[in-house]
Every structure is written in structure tokens, then in C-alpha cells.
């Protein structure tokens, strides 16, 4: 029995060979980019033994700074998710349920942030609010220097 016979697609039909190869390639991609670095991190953490690794984890979590950083991260994630869902849902309803003029332009502007790599966006924000914020320094938009 071939692999394509064992993996069934919609309605029990076997998947074509190209789809099986694509799924295998996707699985290898996820394995290489997600699972292997995590396994390397765990090997580094528990390389000296389980007790030493757990002791280090306990030492890190016992510090106040780690708890504050974790809480701030979860807080930022919660509020940014809530804001994204509210804005994205509102825009989806606006674009999907209304007959706006210039709908194509609006959809393009809404999708535009997905076309810019996150590293470039982060560099742009750092340049905008960092200490070398020269383009908008005259309007007092820059963060104050420490």
C-alpha cells in the first residue's frame, strides 16, 4: 500500500502525490525552524542533568524581574490581540458588508503591513522613537533622551 493510499483527502479520496510531497516538505520546514531549535535549547538547559536544569529554571522564576517581564509580556499580548481583533473585525465587516467607493484601495492598504517584513517594521519604529529621531524632532514627537 502506497503512502498516497493511506493519506486520504476530502471524502476519502487519496491525496495526489504532489500534495503528499508538499505536506512532507511543509512538515520538514516546521521541524527545521520550530522543533529543532527548541530541542537544542532544551539540550543546553538540561545538558548537565535534570536536577541542575530544573534548579536553574527555579532560580530564574524566583526573581521578581522574570515575573514582571512575564506579566508585562502577557499583558501586551492580550491587549494587542484584543485591539487587533476589534480593528480587523470592524474593517472586515466594513469591507465585506458595505459597498464602499475605493474598496480595492482600502483592502490594499489594509493588507500592506503584511507585505513589509517584521524586521523592517521594527527598525522603522526604533528609528522613529529612538534617540536619533531627527525627522520629527522639531515637533516633539521623539521619546525624551535619557
N, C-alpha and C positions, 0 to 999 in steps of 0.2 A: 504494500500500500504506500503510495507516494505521499509526500508532505502536503501537496495540494489537495489530496483526497481527504486528509484528516482535518484540515482547517476549512471550516465551512463558512461561506459568506451569508448574504441575505437569503432567507428562505431555504437554507440547507444546501444551496449550490456550492460547489467547491470554488475557492478563490482562484483566479488566473495566476499563472506562475509569476508574472510581473508584480502583482500585488503582494505575493508572498515574499519576493525578494525585497520589495520596498519596505515591508514590515520588518524584515530581518535587518535591513540597513538602518532603519529608524531605531530598532532595539539596540544595535551596536553603538549608534550615536549617543543614545541616552546612557548606555552603560559607560561609554568612554568619558562623557562630560559630567555625569552626575554621580554614578555609583563608585567608580574607581577613585576619584579624589576623596570621597567620603571614607572609603576603605583605607586609603593612605593616611588620612587624618586619624582614624581610629587605631591604626597600627602604630603611629607615632605616640598617641596618647597612652596606649596600653602595652607599649613595647617592653617596658621594664616589669610588667606584671599587672594583674587585675587590681591588686590592693593599692599599688602606687598610683595607677591611673585614676581609680575612684577617689583616692586621697587628694590628688591634685584637683579633681572636679569639685570635691567638697571644699577645698581651700578657696577656689575661685568663687564659688557660690556663697561662701560665708562673708565675702567682702560686701560692704554697702554699695560700692561703686558698681559692681556687677548687677546687683538687684535694681539699682536706679536706672542703669543703662538698659536692662531688660524691660523694665516697666515703660521707660520712655519710647523704646522701640515698638512695643506692643500698642502703646497709646497712639503713636504716629501712624502705625499701620491701620489701626481701627478707624481713626478719623479720616485718613486719606482714602481708605476704601469706601467709607460712607459718603464722602464728598464725590468720589468718582462715580459711584452708583447713582447718586442723585443727579449729577450733571449729565452723565452718559444716558441714563434712563430718560431724563427730560428731553435731551436732544434727539434720542431715538424716537420718542413719541412725536416730537415736533416734526422731524423729517418724515417719519412713516405715516402719520395720520393727517398731515396737512398738505395743502397744495401751495407751497411757497414758491415765490419767484426766486430764481437763482439757487435752486435746491442742489444742483450739481456742484456749484462753487462751495456751498455750505458743507456738503459731505466731504469734498476735497480738503477743506480747511479743518474739519474735524478729524480726518484721517492723517493729516500732515505730520503730527507728532510721532506717529508710528513709523514714518519714513526716515526719521533722523535717529542715528544710533544713540543709545543712552549715554555713552561716554562723551559724545559731543555736547549733548544737553547739559551734562554735569559740568563740563569745562565752561560752557557759556554761563551757567548760574554762578560758578565760582568767580569768573571774571566780572560778572555783574555786581555781586555783593562782596567781593574780596577787597583787600586793602589797595589794590591797584585799579580801582573803579574810576577811570578817567573820563569815559564818555558822559557820565551823568553826575559827576562830582559837583558841578555848578548848581544842580537842582536839589542837592542834599538827599539824594536817594541812596547813596552808598552807606554801607554799615560803618559806624564810627571806628576809628583806629584805636587799637588797644594801647 
